[in-house]
Amino acid sequence: MVSRRFSMHDEPEFIEMWKLMQDCDVSYGHLEMNFANPEELKWPARGQGIGSFMMSDPEVASDLKWAGFDIMSTAHNHTFDFGAEGLVATKKHMREAGIVTAGSGTDLERATEPGYVETKSGRVSLVSTSSGNQHFMWANHAKGSLMARPGVNPQRLKFEFVVDPVTMKNLKDFASKFGIVKKPKHGPEGAFGFLIPAAQQWGDPECFIEGDECKIISKCDERDLARNMRAIEEAKCMSDLVIVAHHFSVSDGPRGDTPPRFVEEFAHAAIDGGADIYVGHGWHRTLGIEIYKGKPIVYGIGNFWANSEFLQRVPYDSYDAWGHDVDKLYTLHPALHPLHPGLDTSDETWWGSCLLKVEMTDGKLSKLYLHPVEMGRESISGAPLHRRTGNGEHPLTEGRPMLAKGENAVRILKRYKELSEPYGTRIEILDGVGVIDVSKH
């Protein structure tokens, strides 16, 4: 979520971080931002929700190249914030900066296809997909003289709610009284669904199944999964290292510290299909790491940049959603608070993550190093601020990443360590750096 130029900074903790990346054969990152000049845009396409509208100065793309980024994923729930124009402009400015992208495009085939970057050590590919987007954000194909819709490469999903007999009876009684019973499009025999009136426009009722206990089961949409597996197969055949990036902004209930079931399903399928590294993101918090068949599955890389407070192109919709007086729209400005989710309360998981360095030997993962970074706040409850920008009444966190030091670094690493243990992954903390030795797994 980078929205400010940064190549002029020279603090040791900042420069040292980029040297770690620049010394690698290839560096990947997820771009949860769009780049465009005002004249390239029309209007915000999204409209609904309280999420920030991610659009920034195209010059930031050149700073990302300066930092060492070679290839970046662009499939996420903000890809279509400013419609097809914003998507196309973002791809253009990243290409002009010399950074390969994948995950969005002018049609579904281009959005799905891998991105390739050439390195002296071999060819690297990236397949990027997103789960949780609104329907109009998905790329599609041309058909019946209608042009294809630009958008993201989707990995849709299905939810099934398993409920005990008493709960099932109550649900059916509730749905019957309101007249909103509707058979779901998926699920086993005997499944039932209902529509909340406000959601009827989407036409896909939730699926309730009777069982012994109450639980939520999420599954990958089979057609999207098959299409993404074909992209991974292409990448495997045409490159020496395959990275799969998966952005998911949905969960099985509230966002917690474990990934949804469909994410684990997709991650395992990606590795089984030929991927070498799976990287998940979208929850703005770090999640555990699994070593699956000798290959890393990083379920949540967390935030690496937190500049959304400095977005200048804030549309009417944001002011309206956050309760500002839109009858006085001309008096409202981008520095008002609150305007951005995740920043209205101080969350310790928002401001710390790790730069992950993968070491390969003879084409196989040998070690994974976790270098902790912070974005201007401590990773503890309340997230005390230690780097700010501006002098307004509401403090704005600078949001630029630097290598974390001392207790803050240890806290960030301990979170990764504790969340990775259920997968059988052992992380040693050595001199402020996390180390996963695959030979010991």
GIQUI-V903161 format. One line per field, one symbol per residue. ss: DSSP state (H for helix, E for strand, L for the rest). psi: psi as a letter, one per 40 degrees, with the letter a starting at -180 (. if undefined). burial: b if it has 9 or more other C-alpha atoms within 8 Angstrom, else e. A space follows every 10 residues. Layout:
BEGIN
ss = ???
psi = ???
burial = ???
END
This chain:
BEGIN
ss = LLLLLLLLLL LHHHHHHHHH HHLLLLLEEE LLLLELLHHH LLLLLLLLLL LLLLLELLHH HHHHHHHLLL EEELLLLLLL LLHHHHHHHH HHHHHHHLLE EELEELLHHH HHLLEEEEEL LEEEEEEEEE ELLLHHHELL LLELLELLLL EELELLEEEE EEELHHHHHH HHHHHHHHLL EELLLLLLLL LEEELLHHHH HHLLLLEEEE LLLLEEEEEE LHHHHHHHHH HHHHHHHHLL EEEEEEEELL LLLLLLLLLL HHHHHHHHHH HHLLLLEEEE ELLLLELLEE EELLEEEELL ELLLLLLHHH LLLLLHHHHH HLLLLHHHHH HLLLLLLLLL LLLLLLLLLL LEEEEEEEEE ELLEEEEEEE EEEELLELLL LLLLELLEEL LLLLLEELLL LEELLHHHHH HHHHHHHHHH HLLLLLLEEE LLEEEEEHHH L
psi = gheiieeeif iddddddddd ddeidihiih hgiihiidee icihdcdiie iihhhihddd dddddddehd hiiehieede dfaddddddd ddddddefhi iieiaeiddd ddiiihhhie eihhihhhii heiideehia iihfehiihi aihigiiihh hhiidddddd dddddddeff hhhieiiihe iiiihhdeed ddfgiihhhh adihihhiii hddddddddd dddddddeie hhhhhhhhei igaihaeiii dddddddddd ddeeidhhhi idefiiiihh hhfeihhhdh eaieigeeee hdghiddddd deeigeefde eiieeihieh ieeeihhded eiaihhhhhi hfeihdihhh hiiifeiigi heghhehihi fidhhhhdeh iihiiadddd dddddddded ddeehhhhhh fehihhhdee .
burial = bbbbeeeeee eebbbbbbee bbeeebbeee bbbbbbeeeb beebeeeeeb ebbbbbbbeb bbbbbebbbb bbbbbbbbbb bbbbbbbbbb bebbbebebb bbbbbbbbbb bbbbbbbebe ebbbbbbbbb bbbeeebbbb bbeeeeebbb bbbbbbbebb bbbbbeebee ebeebbeeeb bbbbeebeee bbbbbeeeeb eeeebbbbbb beebebbbbb beebbebbbe bbbbbbeebb bbbbbbbbbe bbeeeeeebb bbbbbbbbbb bebbbbbbbb bbbbbbbbbb bbeebbbbbb bbbbbbbbbb beebeebbbb bbeeebeeee ebebeeeebb eebbebbbbb bbbbbeebbb eeeebbbbbb bbbbbbbbbe eebebeebee eeeebbbbbb bbbbbeebbb bbbebbbbbb bebebbbebe ebbbbbbbee e
END
